[in-house]
Amino acid sequence: MPQRFGRPGLLGTIARTAVISGTATAVSNRVEERGLRRREAARTPQTPPAPAPGPAPASSAPAGPDRVAQLTQLADLKNQGLLTDEEFATEKARILGS
């Protein structure tokens, strides 16, 4: 078979395009994964998370300011990303006695 010179034929163009496309996809995926790891590392706190508030002592009299302080602390933990929405709702219900 004679050797071609000049522009590649249809199969050569398809093969070259496939190689370039595969390489671009692989590079794009690696860049995206690296970005996700960096964002995740930036989101996680460098200090160990504070323990979740324990059960409140049972009392017969409602403590208004004490509940407000507990709810404020609970909201701060949620805003810091240390509590999920479910954990927040569970603890809030426990504090409010519902």
N, C-alpha and C positions, 0 to 999 in steps of 0.2 A: 504494500500500500504506500503510495507516495505521501511524503510529509507535507503538511500544509504550512504556509507562511502567511503572516498577516493577521487578520481578525479571526477569532475562534468561531467555529461553527455553532449550530444551535445547541447541541449537546454540551459543548464546552462552556457556552454561556450559562446554560441551566446549572451545570455542576459548579461553576464559579459562584453563581448567585446563591446556591444552596449553602456553600461553604461560608460565604460572607454572612448570610442570614443566620446560620447556626452560631457562628462566632459572636455576632452582635447580640443574639439572644442570651448566650452564656454570660457574656460580659454584663449585660443589663441585669440579669438575675443576681450575679455576684454583687454588683453595686447596690441593688435593692436590699439584699440580705445584710450587707455591711451597714447600710443606713438604718435598718430595723434594729440591729444589735446596738448601734450607737444610741438610738433614741431610747431603747429599753434600758441601757446602762445609765442614761441621763435621768430617766424616770425613777429608777430604784434608789431609795435613800442609802447613803453611805453608812449611816448609823443603824444599828439594829432597831426594828420597830418597837414602839412602846407596847406593853401588854394591853390587851383589851380590858376594859373595866370589868371587875368581878361583880358578882351579884350584890345588890344593895341590901343592907340590913333591913329586916322586916320591922316596920313600925306602924302603929295604929294611926298616928296623926300624919296628915299629909304635910310634907315639907316643901313649900313653894319654891323658895330660893335655892334649896338644895337640888331640886329637880331641874331647875333652869341651869344650874352650874353643870349638872351631869349631861344635860342635853347639849349644852355649849361644847363641852369637852368631846362628846360623841360626834358632833358636827365637825369639829376640828380634825378628829381622826379620819373621818370620811373624806374631808377636803384634802388631806395629805395623802390620800390613796391607801391608807392602812386598813380601811374597812370597805367591804363590798356593800352594794345597795341592800342586799338581803340581810347581812349582819347588822347594818345600820337600822333597818326596819325592825328586826327582832329586838335589839337592845332598846330602841325607842319605845316599843310596845311594853317592854318589861319595866322601863323607868316610869312610864305613864300609868302602869297598872292595868292595861287593857288586855 
